[in-house]
């Protein structure tokens, strides 16, 4: 029995999704001026209207951020049709992405965030084109080169129907840059391989844009214990 809600009939859902896409980009410390501009162009009501008026590909826009001295261009596609998520759709998105990259060659890294009604077969296509190990190495500053293919991320409408960072049981997660990680490791004489691990597929890690090899600082606050700080190394499930 299919109990998936009909997203296209729910204007409020598009409003919520847009708000949480903005929250996700803020959590990744994307360019604040560009974020303000996007929020101005796509007011909550206007975003819902454009999503409902658009065809299969919904709305797309791009934004920049810096991480580990890398200039990163993030391209966001919000797709609206879930029942026809064929390989052809993904190929079209890849072609649109390639066109954008060809116009924006000044960036070190490129990643694409696909927001889709439901995963279906679409997620499989995304997994097939990703080389997480190579992208993770570049992302963490181990190599400095421009990737020919961007790294793709997928978020379903359900995942972006709420802001996971605001959940009362989710502690603060801070993605550390390479230099900050190095200082902490040296200060406490830590061995990276001995750090507790957290999967790159963890919902919070996905939301803040964590990649394999990065270190995340988790800050927990308890009534009796006070503030506690934990470090986790991000790994893939293959490790």
mmCIF file of the C-alpha atoms, coordinates in Angstrom:
data_MODEL
# 
_entry.id   MODEL 
# 
loop_
_atom_site.group_PDB 
_atom_site.id 
_atom_site.type_symbol 
_atom_site.label_atom_id 
_atom_site.label_alt_id 
_atom_site.label_comp_id 
_atom_site.label_asym_id 
_atom_site.label_entity_id 
_atom_site.label_seq_id 
_atom_site.pdbx_PDB_ins_code 
_atom_site.Cartn_x 
_atom_site.Cartn_y 
_atom_site.Cartn_z 
_atom_site.occupancy 
_atom_site.B_iso_or_equiv 
_atom_site.pdbx_formal_charge 
_atom_site.auth_seq_id 
_atom_site.auth_comp_id 
_atom_site.auth_asym_id 
_atom_site.auth_atom_id 
_atom_site.pdbx_PDB_model_num 
ATOM 1   C CA . UNK A 1 1   ? 0.000  0.000  0.000   1.00 0.00 ? 1   UNK A CA 1 
ATOM 2   C CA . UNK A 1 2   ? 1.413  3.394  -1.024  1.00 0.00 ? 2   UNK A CA 1 
ATOM 3   C CA . UNK A 1 3   ? 1.024  5.910  1.780   1.00 0.00 ? 3   UNK A CA 1 
ATOM 4   C CA . UNK A 1 4   ? 3.348  8.473  0.187   1.00 0.00 ? 4   UNK A CA 1 
ATOM 5   C CA . UNK A 1 5   ? 1.635  11.865 0.382   1.00 0.00 ? 5   UNK A CA 1 
ATOM 6   C CA . UNK A 1 6   ? 0.891  13.747 -2.822  1.00 0.00 ? 6   UNK A CA 1 
ATOM 7   C CA . UNK A 1 7   ? 3.504  16.452 -2.563  1.00 0.00 ? 7   UNK A CA 1 
ATOM 8   C CA . UNK A 1 8   ? 2.370  18.345 -5.631  1.00 0.00 ? 8   UNK A CA 1 
ATOM 9   C CA . UNK A 1 9   ? -0.967 19.137 -4.029  1.00 0.00 ? 9   UNK A CA 1 
ATOM 10  C CA . UNK A 1 10  ? 0.629  20.490 -0.881  1.00 0.00 ? 10  UNK A CA 1 
ATOM 11  C CA . UNK A 1 11  ? 1.831  24.068 -1.293  1.00 0.00 ? 11  UNK A CA 1 
ATOM 12  C CA . UNK A 1 12  ? 2.938  24.255 2.319   1.00 0.00 ? 12  UNK A CA 1 
ATOM 13  C CA . UNK A 1 13  ? 5.400  21.405 1.821   1.00 0.00 ? 13  UNK A CA 1 
ATOM 14  C CA . UNK A 1 14  ? 7.292  23.336 -0.850  1.00 0.00 ? 14  UNK A CA 1 
ATOM 15  C CA . UNK A 1 15  ? 7.533  26.246 1.567   1.00 0.00 ? 15  UNK A CA 1 
ATOM 16  C CA . UNK A 1 16  ? 8.980  23.963 4.264   1.00 0.00 ? 16  UNK A CA 1 
ATOM 17  C CA . UNK A 1 17  ? 11.409 22.354 1.820   1.00 0.00 ? 17  UNK A CA 1 
ATOM 18  C CA . UNK A 1 18  ? 12.684 25.721 0.638   1.00 0.00 ? 18  UNK A CA 1 
ATOM 19  C CA . UNK A 1 19  ? 13.198 26.895 4.218   1.00 0.00 ? 19  UNK A CA 1 
ATOM 20  C CA . UNK A 1 20  ? 15.191 23.765 5.060   1.00 0.00 ? 20  UNK A CA 1 
ATOM 21  C CA . UNK A 1 21  ? 17.284 23.962 1.886   1.00 0.00 ? 21  UNK A CA 1 
ATOM 22  C CA . UNK A 1 22  ? 18.282 27.420 3.104   1.00 0.00 ? 22  UNK A CA 1 
ATOM 23  C CA . UNK A 1 23  ? 18.989 25.959 6.577   1.00 0.00 ? 23  UNK A CA 1 
ATOM 24  C CA . UNK A 1 24  ? 21.150 23.256 4.999   1.00 0.00 ? 24  UNK A CA 1 
ATOM 25  C CA . UNK A 1 25  ? 23.149 25.813 3.008   1.00 0.00 ? 25  UNK A CA 1 
ATOM 26  C CA . UNK A 1 26  ? 23.605 27.981 6.099   1.00 0.00 ? 26  UNK A CA 1 
ATOM 27  C CA . UNK A 1 27  ? 24.846 24.941 8.044   1.00 0.00 ? 27  UNK A CA 1 
ATOM 28  C CA . UNK A 1 28  ? 27.444 24.450 5.307   1.00 0.00 ? 28  UNK A CA 1 
ATOM 29  C CA . UNK A 1 29  ? 28.502 28.097 5.654   1.00 0.00 ? 29  UNK A CA 1 
ATOM 30  C CA . UNK A 1 30  ? 27.676 28.983 2.080   1.00 0.00 ? 30  UNK A CA 1 
ATOM 31  C CA . UNK A 1 31  ? 28.082 32.544 0.849   1.00 0.00 ? 31  UNK A CA 1 
ATOM 32  C CA . UNK A 1 32  ? 25.792 34.625 3.083   1.00 0.00 ? 32  UNK A CA 1 
ATOM 33  C CA . UNK A 1 33  ? 25.207 37.422 0.534   1.00 0.00 ? 33  UNK A CA 1 
ATOM 34  C CA . UNK A 1 34  ? 24.170 34.904 -2.102  1.00 0.00 ? 34  UNK A CA 1 
ATOM 35  C CA . UNK A 1 35  ? 21.887 33.193 0.428   1.00 0.00 ? 35  UNK A CA 1 
ATOM 36  C CA . UNK A 1 36  ? 20.177 36.498 1.194   1.00 0.00 ? 36  UNK A CA 1 
ATOM 37  C CA . UNK A 1 37  ? 19.769 37.083 -2.534  1.00 0.00 ? 37  UNK A CA 1 
ATOM 38  C CA . UNK A 1 38  ? 18.223 33.636 -3.067  1.00 0.00 ? 38  UNK A CA 1 
ATOM 39  C CA . UNK A 1 39  ? 15.828 34.160 -0.167  1.00 0.00 ? 39  UNK A CA 1 
ATOM 40  C CA . UNK A 1 40  ? 14.813 37.521 -1.657  1.00 0.00 ? 40  UNK A CA 1 
ATOM 41  C CA . UNK A 1 41  ? 14.187 36.102 -5.131  1.00 0.00 ? 41  UNK A CA 1 
ATOM 42  C CA . UNK A 1 42  ? 12.363 33.039 -3.885  1.00 0.00 ? 42  UNK A CA 1 
ATOM 43  C CA . UNK A 1 43  ? 10.092 34.308 -1.166  1.00 0.00 ? 43  UNK A CA 1 
ATOM 44  C CA . UNK A 1 44  ? 8.300  31.389 0.475   1.00 0.00 ? 44  UNK A CA 1 
ATOM 45  C CA . UNK A 1 45  ? 5.099  32.029 -1.472  1.00 0.00 ? 45  UNK A CA 1 
ATOM 46  C CA . UNK A 1 46  ? 6.936  32.614 -4.751  1.00 0.00 ? 46  UNK A CA 1 
ATOM 47  C CA . UNK A 1 47  ? 8.924  29.389 -4.361  1.00 0.00 ? 47  UNK A CA 1 
ATOM 48  C CA . UNK A 1 48  ? 5.739  27.344 -3.933  1.00 0.00 ? 48  UNK A CA 1 
ATOM 49  C CA . UNK A 1 49  ? 4.159  29.046 -6.933  1.00 0.00 ? 49  UNK A CA 1 
ATOM 50  C CA . UNK A 1 50  ? 7.165  28.449 -9.182  1.00 0.00 ? 50  UNK A CA 1 
ATOM 51  C CA . UNK A 1 51  ? 7.439  24.815 -8.104  1.00 0.00 ? 51  UNK A CA 1 
ATOM 52  C CA . UNK A 1 52  ? 3.798  24.196 -8.944  1.00 0.00 ? 52  UNK A CA 1 
ATOM 53  C CA . UNK A 1 53  ? 4.036  26.086 -12.242 1.00 0.00 ? 53  UNK A CA 1 
ATOM 54  C CA . UNK A 1 54  ? 7.257  24.415 -13.318 1.00 0.00 ? 54  UNK A CA 1 
ATOM 55  C CA . UNK A 1 55  ? 7.650  21.194 -15.243 1.00 0.00 ? 55  UNK A CA 1 
ATOM 56  C CA . UNK A 1 56  ? 9.720  18.173 -14.320 1.00 0.00 ? 56  UNK A CA 1 
ATOM 57  C CA . UNK A 1 57  ? 12.904 19.980 -13.288 1.00 0.00 ? 57  UNK A CA 1 
ATOM 58  C CA . UNK A 1 58  ? 11.343 22.389 -10.842 1.00 0.00 ? 58  UNK A CA 1 
ATOM 59  C CA . UNK A 1 59  ? 13.833 25.063 -9.721  1.00 0.00 ? 59  UNK A CA 1 
ATOM 60  C CA . UNK A 1 60  ? 17.629 25.231 -9.761  1.00 0.00 ? 60  UNK A CA 1 
ATOM 61  C CA . UNK A 1 61  ? 20.196 27.710 -8.469  1.00 0.00 ? 61  UNK A CA 1 
ATOM 62  C CA . UNK A 1 62  ? 23.854 27.767 -7.424  1.00 0.00 ? 62  UNK A CA 1 
ATOM 63  C CA . UNK A 1 63  ? 25.849 29.060 -4.462  1.00 0.00 ? 63  UNK A CA 1 
ATOM 64  C CA . UNK A 1 64  ? 29.487 29.101 -3.349  1.00 0.00 ? 64  UNK A CA 1 
ATOM 65  C CA . UNK A 1 65  ? 31.370 28.276 -0.166  1.00 0.00 ? 65  UNK A CA 1 
ATOM 66  C CA . UNK A 1 66  ? 34.943 27.735 1.013   1.00 0.00 ? 66  UNK A CA 1 
ATOM 67  C CA . UNK A 1 67  ? 36.274 24.709 2.848   1.00 0.00 ? 67  UNK A CA 1 
ATOM 68  C CA . UNK A 1 68  ? 39.900 23.746 3.418   1.00 0.00 ? 68  UNK A CA 1 
ATOM 69  C CA . UNK A 1 69  ? 41.015 26.563 1.078   1.00 0.00 ? 69  UNK A CA 1 
ATOM 70  C CA . UNK A 1 70  ? 38.906 25.105 -1.708  1.00 0.00 ? 70  UNK A CA 1 
ATOM 71  C CA . UNK A 1 71  ? 36.395 27.255 -3.571  1.00 0.00 ? 71  UNK A CA 1 
ATOM 72  C CA . UNK A 1 72  ? 33.309 25.083 -3.972  1.00 0.00 ? 72  UNK A CA 1 
ATOM 73  C CA . UNK A 1 73  ? 30.362 25.667 -6.282  1.00 0.00 ? 73  UNK A CA 1 
ATOM 74  C CA . UNK A 1 74  ? 27.172 23.941 -5.154  1.00 0.00 ? 74  UNK A CA 1 
ATOM 75  C CA . UNK A 1 75  ? 24.341 23.538 -7.637  1.00 0.00 ? 75  UNK A CA 1 
ATOM 76  C CA . UNK A 1 76  ? 20.878 22.745 -6.294  1.00 0.00 ? 76  UNK A CA 1 
ATOM 77  C CA . UNK A 1 77  ? 18.135 21.094 -8.341  1.00 0.00 ? 77  UNK A CA 1 
ATOM 78  C CA . UNK A 1 78  ? 14.664 20.748 -6.801  1.00 0.00 ? 78  UNK A CA 1 
ATOM 79  C CA . UNK A 1 79  ? 12.818 18.189 -8.922  1.00 0.00 ? 79  UNK A CA 1 
ATOM 80  C CA . UNK A 1 80  ? 9.082  17.719 -8.657  1.00 0.00 ? 80  UNK A CA 1 
ATOM 81  C CA . UNK A 1 81  ? 7.978  14.602 -10.568 1.00 0.00 ? 81  UNK A CA 1 
ATOM 82  C CA . UNK A 1 82  ? 8.635  11.377 -8.711  1.00 0.00 ? 82  UNK A CA 1 
ATOM 83  C CA . UNK A 1 83  ? 6.842  8.763  -10.794 1.00 0.00 ? 83  UNK A CA 1 
ATOM 84  C CA . UNK A 1 84  ? 8.939  9.346  -13.918 1.00 0.00 ? 84  UNK A CA 1 
ATOM 85  C CA . UNK A 1 85  ? 12.391 9.366  -12.339 1.00 0.00 ? 85  UNK A CA 1 
ATOM 86  C CA . UNK A 1 86  ? 14.100 7.624  -15.226 1.00 0.00 ? 86  UNK A CA 1 
ATOM 87  C CA . UNK A 1 87  ? 17.754 7.557  -16.128 1.00 0.00 ? 87  UNK A CA 1 
ATOM 88  C CA . UNK A 1 88  ? 16.992 10.090 -18.841 1.00 0.00 ? 88  UNK A CA 1 
ATOM 89  C CA . UNK A 1 89  ? 16.023 12.607 -16.168 1.00 0.00 ? 89  UNK A CA 1 
ATOM 90  C CA . UNK A 1 90  ? 19.323 12.194 -14.377 1.00 0.00 ? 90  UNK A CA 1 
ATOM 91  C CA . UNK A 1 91  ? 21.292 12.454 -17.624 1.00 0.00 ? 91  UNK A CA 1 
ATOM 92  C CA . UNK A 1 92  ? 19.518 15.742 -18.348 1.00 0.00 ? 92  UNK A CA 1 
ATOM 93  C CA . UNK A 1 93  ? 20.468 17.034 -14.884 1.00 0.00 ? 93  UNK A CA 1 
ATOM 94  C CA . UNK A 1 94  ? 24.089 15.990 -15.521 1.00 0.00 ? 94  UNK A CA 1 
ATOM 95  C CA . UNK A 1 95  ? 24.069 17.856 -18.834 1.00 0.00 ? 95  UNK A CA 1 
ATOM 96  C CA . UNK A 1 96  ? 22.688 20.994 -17.182 1.00 0.00 ? 96  UNK A CA 1 
ATOM 97  C CA . UNK A 1 97  ? 25.357 20.679 -14.497 1.00 0.00 ? 97  UNK A CA 1 
ATOM 98  C CA . UNK A 1 98  ? 28.094 20.341 -17.113 1.00 0.00 ? 98  UNK A CA 1 
ATOM 99  C CA . UNK A 1 99  ? 26.888 23.519 -18.837 1.00 0.00 ? 99  UNK A CA 1 
ATOM 100 C CA . UNK A 1 100 ? 27.054 25.427 -15.530 1.00 0.00 ? 100 UNK A CA 1 
ATOM 101 C CA . UNK A 1 101 ? 30.541 24.098 -14.746 1.00 0.00 ? 101 UNK A CA 1 
ATOM 102 C CA . UNK A 1 102 ? 31.792 25.091 -18.198 1.00 0.00 ? 102 UNK A CA 1 
ATOM 103 C CA . UNK A 1 103 ? 30.710 28.657 -17.437 1.00 0.00 ? 103 UNK A CA 1 
ATOM 104 C CA . UNK A 1 104 ? 32.163 28.591 -13.928 1.00 0.00 ? 104 UNK A CA 1 
ATOM 105 C CA . UNK A 1 105 ? 35.634 27.074 -14.317 1.00 0.00 ? 105 UNK A CA 1 
ATOM 106 C CA . UNK A 1 106 ? 37.239 29.121 -11.541 1.00 0.00 ? 106 UNK A CA 1 
ATOM 107 C CA . UNK A 1 107 ? 36.166 26.734 -8.761  1.00 0.00 ? 107 UNK A CA 1 
ATOM 108 C CA . UNK A 1 108 ? 38.210 23.895 -7.291  1.00 0.00 ? 108 UNK A CA 1 
ATOM 109 C CA . UNK A 1 109 ? 35.289 21.610 -6.487  1.00 0.00 ? 109 UNK A CA 1 
ATOM 110 C CA . UNK A 1 110 ? 31.747 21.122 -7.660  1.00 0.00 ? 110 UNK A CA 1 
ATOM 111 C CA . UNK A 1 111 ? 28.880 19.358 -5.976  1.00 0.00 ? 111 UNK A CA 1 
ATOM 112 C CA . UNK A 1 112 ? 25.256 18.966 -6.891  1.00 0.00 ? 112 UNK A CA 1 
ATOM 113 C CA . UNK A 1 113 ? 22.389 18.651 -4.413  1.00 0.00 ? 113 UNK A CA 1 
ATOM 114 C CA . UNK A 1 114 ? 19.345 16.913 -5.846  1.00 0.00 ? 114 UNK A CA 1 
ATOM 115 C CA . UNK A 1 115 ? 16.119 17.369 -3.914  1.00 0.00 ? 115 UNK A CA 1 
ATOM 116 C CA . UNK A 1 116 ? 13.611 14.786 -5.084  1.00 0.00 ? 116 UNK A CA 1 
ATOM 117 C CA . UNK A 1 117 ? 10.131 13.671 -3.988  1.00 0.00 ? 117 UNK A CA 1 
ATOM 118 C CA . UNK A 1 118 ? 11.275 10.102 -3.280  1.00 0.00 ? 118 UNK A CA 1 
ATOM 119 C CA . UNK A 1 119 ? 14.334 8.027  -3.982  1.00 0.00 ? 119 UNK A CA 1 
ATOM 120 C CA . UNK A 1 120 ? 12.957 5.286  -6.268  1.00 0.00 ? 120 UNK A CA 1 
ATOM 121 C CA . UNK A 1 121 ? 15.528 4.301  -8.898  1.00 0.00 ? 121 UNK A CA 1 
ATOM 122 C CA . UNK A 1 122 ? 16.926 7.808  -9.054  1.00 0.00 ? 122 UNK A CA 1 
ATOM 123 C CA . UNK A 1 123 ? 19.185 7.284  -6.063  1.00 0.00 ? 123 UNK A CA 1 
ATOM 124 C CA . UNK A 1 124 ? 20.842 4.318  -7.779  1.00 0.00 ? 124 UNK A CA 1 
ATOM 125 C CA . UNK A 1 125 ? 21.815 6.514  -10.722 1.00 0.00 ? 125 UNK A CA 1 
ATOM 126 C CA . UNK A 1 126 ? 23.332 9.038  -8.328  1.00 0.00 ? 126 UNK A CA 1 
ATOM 127 C CA . UNK A 1 127 ? 25.378 6.372  -6.539  1.00 0.00 ? 127 UNK A CA 1 
ATOM 128 C CA . UNK A 1 128 ? 26.722 5.081  -9.845  1.00 0.00 ? 128 UNK A CA 1 
ATOM 129 C CA . UNK A 1 129 ? 28.317 8.382  -10.852 1.00 0.00 ? 129 UNK A CA 1 
ATOM 130 C CA . UNK A 1 130 ? 29.901 9.200  -7.491  1.00 0.00 ? 130 UNK A CA 1 
ATOM 131 C CA . UNK A 1 131 ? 33.477 8.367  -6.624  1.00 0.00 ? 131 UNK A CA 1 
ATOM 132 C CA . UNK A 1 132 ? 33.349 9.217  -2.923  1.00 0.00 ? 132 UNK A CA 1 
ATOM 133 C CA . UNK A 1 133 ? 36.937 8.243  -2.175  1.00 0.00 ? 133 UNK A CA 1 
ATOM 134 C CA . UNK A 1 134 ? 38.454 10.486 -4.837  1.00 0.00 ? 134 UNK A CA 1 
ATOM 135 C CA . UNK A 1 135 ? 36.153 13.393 -4.066  1.00 0.00 ? 135 UNK A CA 1 
ATOM 136 C CA . UNK A 1 136 ? 36.770 13.017 -0.350  1.00 0.00 ? 136 UNK A CA 1 
ATOM 137 C CA . UNK A 1 137 ? 40.533 13.216 -0.861  1.00 0.00 ? 137 UNK A CA 1 
ATOM 138 C CA . UNK A 1 138 ? 40.261 16.397 -2.898  1.00 0.00 ? 138 UNK A CA 1 
ATOM 139 C CA . UNK A 1 139 ? 37.688 17.861 -0.525  1.00 0.00 ? 139 UNK A CA 1 
ATOM 140 C CA . UNK A 1 140 ? 40.020 17.403 2.415   1.00 0.00 ? 140 UNK A CA 1 
ATOM 141 C CA . UNK A 1 141 ? 42.947 19.105 0.749   1.00 0.00 ? 141 UNK A CA 1 
ATOM 142 C CA . UNK A 1 142 ? 45.059 16.005 0.109   1.00 0.00 ? 142 UNK A CA 1 
ATOM 143 C CA . UNK A 1 143 ? 45.074 16.859 -3.577  1.00 0.00 ? 143 UNK A CA 1 
ATOM 144 C CA . UNK A 1 144 ? 44.438 20.153 -5.305  1.00 0.00 ? 144 UNK A CA 1 
ATOM 145 C CA . UNK A 1 145 ? 42.823 19.610 -8.648  1.00 0.00 ? 145 UNK A CA 1 
ATOM 146 C CA . UNK A 1 146 ? 39.625 20.385 -10.434 1.00 0.00 ? 146 UNK A CA 1 
ATOM 147 C CA . UNK A 1 147 ? 37.302 17.408 -10.751 1.00 0.00 ? 147 UNK A CA 1 
ATOM 148 C CA . UNK A 1 148 ? 35.884 16.675 -14.167 1.00 0.00 ? 148 UNK A CA 1 
ATOM 149 C CA . UNK A 1 149 ? 32.730 15.313 -12.569 1.00 0.00 ? 149 UNK A CA 1 
ATOM 150 C CA . UNK A 1 150 ? 30.954 16.825 -9.564  1.00 0.00 ? 150 UNK A CA 1 
ATOM 151 C CA . UNK A 1 151 ? 29.898 14.955 -6.470  1.00 0.00 ? 151 UNK A CA 1 
ATOM 152 C CA . UNK A 1 152 ? 26.139 14.360 -6.321  1.00 0.00 ? 152 UNK A CA 1 
ATOM 153 C CA . UNK A 1 153 ? 24.028 14.330 -3.164  1.00 0.00 ? 153 UNK A CA 1 
ATOM 154 C CA . UNK A 1 154 ? 20.399 13.273 -2.883  1.00 0.00 ? 154 UNK A CA 1 
ATOM 155 C CA . UNK A 1 155 ? 17.809 14.477 -0.378  1.00 0.00 ? 155 UNK A CA 1 
ATOM 156 C CA . UNK A 1 156 ? 14.186 13.385 -0.447  1.00 0.00 ? 156 UNK A CA 1 
ATOM 157 C CA . UNK A 1 157 ? 11.301 15.740 0.293   1.00 0.00 ? 157 UNK A CA 1 
ATOM 158 C CA . UNK A 1 158 ? 10.751 13.792 3.515   1.00 0.00 ? 158 UNK A CA 1 
ATOM 159 C CA . UNK A 1 159 ? 14.326 14.421 4.690   1.00 0.00 ? 159 UNK A CA 1 
ATOM 160 C CA . UNK A 1 160 ? 13.932 18.150 4.121   1.00 0.00 ? 160 UNK A CA 1 
ATOM 161 C CA . UNK A 1 161 ? 10.471 18.400 5.662   1.00 0.00 ? 161 UNK A CA 1 
ATOM 162 C CA . UNK A 1 162 ? 12.187 19.344 8.940   1.00 0.00 ? 162 UNK A CA 1 
ATOM 163 C CA . UNK A 1 163 ? 15.499 20.797 10.150  1.00 0.00 ? 163 UNK A CA 1 
ATOM 164 C CA . UNK A 1 164 ? 17.351 17.934 11.799  1.00 0.00 ? 164 UNK A CA 1 
ATOM 165 C CA . UNK A 1 165 ? 19.743 20.358 13.521  1.00 0.00 ? 165 UNK A CA 1 
ATOM 166 C CA . UNK A 1 166 ? 16.847 21.761 15.556  1.00 0.00 ? 166 UNK A CA 1 
ATOM 167 C CA . UNK A 1 167 ? 15.780 18.390 16.963  1.00 0.00 ? 167 UNK A CA 1 
ATOM 168 C CA . UNK A 1 168 ? 16.055 18.415 20.749  1.00 0.00 ? 168 UNK A CA 1 
ATOM 169 C CA . UNK A 1 169 ? 18.050 15.181 20.820  1.00 0.00 ? 169 UNK A CA 1 
ATOM 170 C CA . UNK A 1 170 ? 20.593 16.278 18.183  1.00 0.00 ? 170 UNK A CA 1 
ATOM 171 C CA . UNK A 1 171 ? 23.694 17.917 19.706  1.00 0.00 ? 171 UNK A CA 1 
ATOM 172 C CA . UNK A 1 172 ? 25.629 20.632 17.921  1.00 0.00 ? 172 UNK A CA 1 
ATOM 173 C CA . UNK A 1 173 ? 27.862 19.313 15.116  1.00 0.00 ? 173 UNK A CA 1 
ATOM 174 C CA . UNK A 1 174 ? 30.736 21.430 13.816  1.00 0.00 ? 174 UNK A CA 1 
ATOM 175 C CA . UNK A 1 175 ? 32.665 20.335 10.738  1.00 0.00 ? 175 UNK A CA 1 
ATOM 176 C CA . UNK A 1 176 ? 36.329 21.150 11.315  1.00 0.00 ? 176 UNK A CA 1 
ATOM 177 C CA . UNK A 1 177 ? 38.570 22.494 8.604   1.00 0.00 ? 177 UNK A CA 1 
ATOM 178 C CA . UNK A 1 178 ? 41.952 20.909 8.000   1.00 0.00 ? 178 UNK A CA 1 
ATOM 179 C CA . UNK A 1 179 ? 43.980 23.493 9.941   1.00 0.00 ? 179 UNK A CA 1 
ATOM 180 C CA . UNK A 1 180 ? 41.686 23.391 12.972  1.00 0.00 ? 180 UNK A CA 1 
ATOM 181 C CA . UNK A 1 181 ? 41.749 19.584 12.970  1.00 0.00 ? 181 UNK A CA 1 
ATOM 182 C CA . UNK A 1 182 ? 45.549 19.640 12.848  1.00 0.00 ? 182 UNK A CA 1 
ATOM 183 C CA . UNK A 1 183 ? 45.782 21.993 15.846  1.00 0.00 ? 183 UNK A CA 1 
ATOM 184 C CA . UNK A 1 184 ? 43.456 19.827 17.967  1.00 0.00 ? 184 UNK A CA 1 
ATOM 185 C CA . UNK A 1 185 ? 45.293 16.619 17.036  1.00 0.00 ? 185 UNK A CA 1 
ATOM 186 C CA . UNK A 1 186 ? 48.648 18.161 17.931  1.00 0.00 ? 186 UNK A CA 1 
ATOM 187 C CA . UNK A 1 187 ? 47.366 19.744 21.141  1.00 0.00 ? 187 UNK A CA 1 
ATOM 188 C CA . UNK A 1 188 ? 46.024 16.482 22.541  1.00 0.00 ? 188 UNK A CA 1 
ATOM 189 C CA . UNK A 1 189 ? 48.544 14.156 20.819  1.00 0.00 ? 189 UNK A CA 1 
ATOM 190 C CA . UNK A 1 190 ? 45.739 12.304 19.063  1.00 0.00 ? 190 UNK A CA 1 
ATOM 191 C CA . UNK A 1 191 ? 46.007 9.615  16.444  1.00 0.00 ? 191 UNK A CA 1 
ATOM 192 C CA . UNK A 1 192 ? 43.351 10.086 13.774  1.00 0.00 ? 192 UNK A CA 1 
ATOM 193 C CA . UNK A 1 193 ? 42.982 6.337  13.275  1.00 0.00 ? 193 UNK A CA 1 
ATOM 194 C CA . UNK A 1 194 ? 42.054 5.985  16.948  1.00 0.00 ? 194 UNK A CA 1 
ATOM 195 C CA . UNK A 1 195 ? 39.245 8.546  16.860  1.00 0.00 ? 195 UNK A CA 1 
ATOM 196 C CA . UNK A 1 196 ? 35.691 7.221  17.212  1.00 0.00 ? 196 UNK A CA 1 
ATOM 197 C CA . UNK A 1 197 ? 33.986 6.984  13.844  1.00 0.00 ? 197 UNK A CA 1 
ATOM 198 C CA . UNK A 1 198 ? 30.805 8.352  12.352  1.00 0.00 ? 198 UNK A CA 1 
ATOM 199 C CA . UNK A 1 199 ? 29.407 7.360  8.959   1.00 0.00 ? 199 UNK A CA 1 
ATOM 200 C CA . UNK A 1 200 ? 29.267 9.806  6.068   1.00 0.00 ? 200 UNK A CA 1 
ATOM 201 C CA . UNK A 1 201 ? 25.665 8.610  5.666   1.00 0.00 ? 201 UNK A CA 1 
ATOM 202 C CA . UNK A 1 202 ? 24.697 9.840  9.159   1.00 0.00 ? 202 UNK A CA 1 
ATOM 203 C CA . UNK A 1 203 ? 21.701 12.206 8.703   1.00 0.00 ? 203 UNK A CA 1 
ATOM 204 C CA . UNK A 1 204 ? 23.371 15.110 10.512  1.00 0.00 ? 204 UNK A CA 1 
ATOM 205 C CA . UNK A 1 205 ? 26.684 14.619 8.691   1.00 0.00 ? 205 UNK A CA 1 
ATOM 206 C CA . UNK A 1 206 ? 24.839 14.622 5.373   1.00 0.00 ? 206 UNK A CA 1 
ATOM 207 C CA . UNK A 1 207 ? 22.979 17.805 6.317   1.00 0.00 ? 207 UNK A CA 1 
ATOM 208 C CA . UNK A 1 208 ? 26.150 19.751 7.225   1.00 0.00 ? 208 UNK A CA 1 
ATOM 209 C CA . UNK A 1 209 ? 28.043 18.441 4.186   1.00 0.00 ? 209 UNK A CA 1 
ATOM 210 C CA . UNK A 1 210 ? 30.581 16.231 5.941   1.00 0.00 ? 210 UNK A CA 1 
ATOM 211 C CA . UNK A 1 211 ? 32.844 14.137 3.757   1.00 0.00 ? 211 UNK A CA 1 
ATOM 212 C CA . UNK A 1 212 ? 35.001 11.105 4.327   1.00 0.00 ? 212 UNK A CA 1 
ATOM 213 C CA . UNK A 1 213 ? 38.220 11.947 6.155   1.00 0.00 ? 213 UNK A CA 1 
ATOM 214 C CA . UNK A 1 214 ? 36.918 15.116 7.806   1.00 0.00 ? 214 UNK A CA 1 
ATOM 215 C CA . UNK A 1 215 ? 36.652 15.506 11.574  1.00 0.00 ? 215 UNK A CA 1 
ATOM 216 C CA . UNK A 1 216 ? 33.454 16.665 13.213  1.00 0.00 ? 216 UNK A CA 1 
ATOM 217 C CA . UNK A 1 217 ? 33.262 18.176 16.683  1.00 0.00 ? 217 UNK A CA 1 
ATOM 218 C CA . UNK A 1 218 ? 30.112 17.247 18.628  1.00 0.00 ? 218 UNK A CA 1 
ATOM 219 C CA . UNK A 1 219 ? 29.088 19.384 21.590  1.00 0.00 ? 219 UNK A CA 1 
ATOM 220 C CA . UNK A 1 220 ? 26.691 17.842 24.095  1.00 0.00 ? 220 UNK A CA 1 
ATOM 221 C CA . UNK A 1 221 ? 25.138 19.651 27.026  1.00 0.00 ? 221 UNK A CA 1 
ATOM 222 C CA . UNK A 1 222 ? 23.751 17.711 30.015  1.00 0.00 ? 222 UNK A CA 1 
ATOM 223 C CA . UNK A 1 223 ? 22.121 18.853 33.222  1.00 0.00 ? 223 UNK A CA 1 
ATOM 224 C CA . UNK A 1 224 ? 24.602 16.903 35.355  1.00 0.00 ? 224 UNK A CA 1 
ATOM 225 C CA . UNK A 1 225 ? 27.643 16.637 33.102  1.00 0.00 ? 225 UNK A CA 1 
ATOM 226 C CA . UNK A 1 226 ? 27.634 20.160 31.681  1.00 0.00 ? 226 UNK A CA 1 
ATOM 227 C CA . UNK A 1 227 ? 29.303 20.664 28.321  1.00 0.00 ? 227 UNK A CA 1 
ATOM 228 C CA . UNK A 1 228 ? 31.092 17.671 26.780  1.00 0.00 ? 228 UNK A CA 1 
ATOM 229 C CA . UNK A 1 229 ? 33.042 17.748 23.528  1.00 0.00 ? 229 UNK A CA 1 
ATOM 230 C CA . UNK A 1 230 ? 33.561 14.717 21.311  1.00 0.00 ? 230 UNK A CA 1 
ATOM 231 C CA . UNK A 1 231 ? 35.560 14.285 18.103  1.00 0.00 ? 231 UNK A CA 1 
ATOM 232 C CA . UNK A 1 232 ? 34.544 11.880 15.339  1.00 0.00 ? 232 UNK A CA 1 
ATOM 233 C CA . UNK A 1 233 ? 36.293 10.949 12.121  1.00 0.00 ? 233 UNK A CA 1 
ATOM 234 C CA . UNK A 1 234 ? 33.916 10.635 9.155   1.00 0.00 ? 234 UNK A CA 1 
ATOM 235 C CA . UNK A 1 235 ? 34.168 7.330  7.307   1.00 0.00 ? 235 UNK A CA 1 
ATOM 236 C CA . UNK A 1 236 ? 32.270 5.453  4.618   1.00 0.00 ? 236 UNK A CA 1 
ATOM 237 C CA . UNK A 1 237 ? 30.598 2.145  5.370   1.00 0.00 ? 237 UNK A CA 1 
ATOM 238 C CA . UNK A 1 238 ? 33.221 0.416  3.204   1.00 0.00 ? 238 UNK A CA 1 
ATOM 239 C CA . UNK A 1 239 ? 35.987 1.339  5.688   1.00 0.00 ? 239 UNK A CA 1 
# 
